[in-house]
Amino acid sequence: MKVYHDSQDMLYRFPQGALPCGETVCLRLLAPQDANCTLRFWHGHKARLRPMRVLRRSGGQALFEASYTLPQTPDVLWYAFLVEREGKILWYGNADDGLGGVGSLQEGEGKSFQLTVYDAAFSTPDWMSEAVVYQIFPDRFCMGGRDLRSTKRSVFCHKAWMEKPLPYKPVESWEYYPYDFFGGNLQGVIDKLPYLQSLGVNTIYFNPLFEARSNHKYDTGDYTKIDSSFGDNALFAELCRQAAAKGIRVLLDGVFSHTGEDSVYFNRYGHYPNLGACQGEKSPYYKWYDFMRFPDEYRSWWGFPTLPEVNEDEASFRSYVLEGEDAVVAQWLRRGASGWRLDVADELPDDFIEALRKRVKAENPQAAVIGEVWEDATNKISYGHLRNFGLGRSLDSVMNYPLRDMLLAFFRGEENAFRLTRRLRSLQENYPKPMFYSLMNLLGSHDRPRVLNMLAGRSGEGLNEEQKKELCLTGEEYRAARKKLLAMFALVCALPGMPTIFYGDEAGMQGAEDPYCRGPFPWGSEDEGLQEGFRRCVAKRRESPLWTRGELMLEALDADTLAVRRYDKQGRALFLVSRQWRSLRVDGLELALEPLEPVWRVLR
């Protein structure tokens, strides 16, 4: 018995993809003409059944159709088809991998197709689809002006810029110990703005800048102050002014699920003159935290005592961060920031993120709210329930780790172009279009081994700390990984979303997992050819608005070759990349493809 539905084919699902509230969707199913077919929608709490009518018949088969008006409240819906024939009811739903497209027929209840229903008023800042983002880990990018590390307590200062980062777990201690500093600061970033502009970067995303004890600053000490080793609030405002003059925006990292133990709020060691939570109930911050046994046992992020978790439902915390006249998220926008990236967004309550979004947009409608989410954010399950990240009332965008994972798998030869296309189409289908065109499409990040290491299969997994610290690719490994990296970045530039460069990836930086992926930028020893390759990719992206705003069509031409088509009413563009030599005819063009040498064409 032939039964068929393809959620990514307009004949079977129209309109395509995620849809706004109140839209009417038409769904079709090919099945034997003597079958009774029913459309089943699941709203997460109850099912709705809709009988399907025969649209047309041919050769014993019929095309069944049913229309459904989507709810006025944003939600993630799920649908499947019940096929009754000869006294037996079968289920036609999503494929086993849950990625949409052509489904599967089976006995008993199976997986359903996803249909994201988002707020019809949802939009993202205009600039995001055209952004090229550069992620900076501040202590390791560039030291400008005077060395400010002497302002910190109990730190190890590297004597030479190109030394290796210290391991976080010294041999003599089990404790997390991120307290070695190289001296990168905001003046250094200001000094290097011309370099970033030369790459085509128009957005900087900073890892945390606020006062904190560690080098990574995810243990916030004071949300209202730039860390003294980086500069001060006035220097941050000056950086934003100078960056804006060069057409560059600044995004901040907001760490609101926890603070540092050594902070003005918790004050475990009494380093601050005020009353912190550890000084007792008279502290204005006492209710921010949950103590099991005061003051030494408390709820902390992933069990790290250095990172006491915050109760985001506490009214005084919300007032301080979100709602007060000089709330944290507002005051930094006033100093020049263009938005926030939210650390561990899936550990923040939905209503907290929604309130944050409202406050940010009230302060500046063109400010961005981006979340750290490692999966497809539209169907992310966190703490037992489906999150609302993709419904248009929460985040503008997320860090697109799924894209990074699938591109690494393709360019390392672990998955073919057919699988890559399938995975890409699933993201395209599930995300609201404004969000899909604003995704932070990263290659590397501060919490993963360097992308060159990943492409070479030398991430450092299984090595001891000393081996990780000294890990270095051979010349042959580097050359092969470098070529893959340029092809990978070119593909990212041809797709919708924000191409994102982790500082130094474009210069050839290597490194195993954190902290070795966070080495100092190799000023004076950069791979200049690699840098120029990144510049060319960004320049190609900017040759036509088709690459940033055009509609997207993906096709695997064979197991090694991917075609990306972008189009609008005025024209079309074609991008091709292959892992092998290929001679082929595509869209009327006779092309000879070299391995990992992308082809860009703007067609009229």
Buried (B, 14 or more C-beta within 10 A) or exposed (E): EEBBBBBBBEEBBEEBBBBBBEBEBBBBBBBBBEBEBBBBBBBEEEEEEBEBEEEEEEEEBBBBBBBBEBEEEBBBBBBBBBBEBEEEEBBBBBBEEBBBBBBBBEEEEBBBBBBBBBBBEBEBBEBBBBBBBBBBBBBBBBBBEEBBBEEBEEBEEBEEBEEBBBBBEEEEEEEBBBBBBBBBBBBBBBBBBEBBBEBBBBBBBBBBBBBBBBBBBBBBBBBEBBBBBBBBBEBBBBBBEBBEEEEBBBBBBBBBBBBBBBBBBBBBEEEBEEBBBBBEEEBEBBBBBBBEEEBEEBBBBEEBBBBBBBBBEBEBBBEBBBBBEEBBBBBBBEBBBBBBBBBBBBBBBBBBBBBBBBBBBEBBEEBBBBBBBBBBBBBBEBEEEBBBBBBBBBBBBBBBBBBBBBBBBBBBEEBBBBBBBBBBBBBBBBBBBBBBBBBBBBBBBBBBBBBBBBBBBBBBEEBEBEEBBEBEBEEEBBEBBBBBBBBBBBBBBBBBBBBBBBBBBBBBBBBBBBBBBBBBBBBEEBBEEBBEBBBBBBEBBBEBBBBBEBEBBBBBBBBBBBBBBBBEEEBBBBBBBBBEEBEBEBEEEEBEBEBBBBBBEBEE
